[in-house]
Amino acid sequence: MAKREREKNIIKPAKVRWEGGNLLYPLPALMVSCGNDDLGYNIITVSWAGTICSNPPMCSISVRPERYSHDIIKETKEFAINLSNEQLAFATDWCGVRSGRDFDKFKEMGLTPMKAGKIDAPLIKESPVNLECVVKQIVELGSHNMFISEIVAVNVDNELINPKSDTLELFKARLINYTHGFYYKQGAMIGRFGFSVRKK
């Protein structure tokens, strides 16, 4: 097809165009716990996070250098990701707008620090799922530094395990997500991975 002919077939944009920005939503709403017995414990709310590798299981979180938890994680090289649900929405937001320099966030929000299996950082007992993470690399990006980490252990509430099939039913956790400044409940399932090619 000639160039002129191809240009005729290209649809002209009917959308508003902005400069590049962070509109990759929805994102997880997470409480990241960090620290140890010597440094004390803290919680930071994070949404700049994601899975980056399956073998070994790895994830990343991005934290502003001026945040109180940043230097704690940088020094200890570990943290825990605690998934947030509807019940924890208030605490999740509060821990994101208050600083650990000024508050004991566990105490203020009535959260329980729980001993982890493979790291010294505490888990949040009230969270339905806790991921124990060990930092492998710190990448300085600009406004945020990225902590690339290996997930060395996962802790799941017993209520999320189907006793008959021994499978994880994460929908029971009633997780929340974060979209452009707002927190949302998750919606109804529309399909399982691979449903588009599964034989009927």
Buried (B, 14 or more C-beta within 10 A) or exposed (E): EEEEEEEEEEEEEEEEEEEEEEEEEBBBBBBBBBBBEEBEBBBBBBBBBEEEEEEEBBBBBBBEEEBBBBBBBBEBBBBBBBBBBEBBBEBBBBBBEBBBEEBEBBEBBEBEBBEBEEBBBBBBBBBBBBBBBBBEEBEEEEEBBBBBBBBBBEBBBEEBBEEEEEEBEBEBBBBBBBEEEEBEEBEEEEEEEEEEEEEE
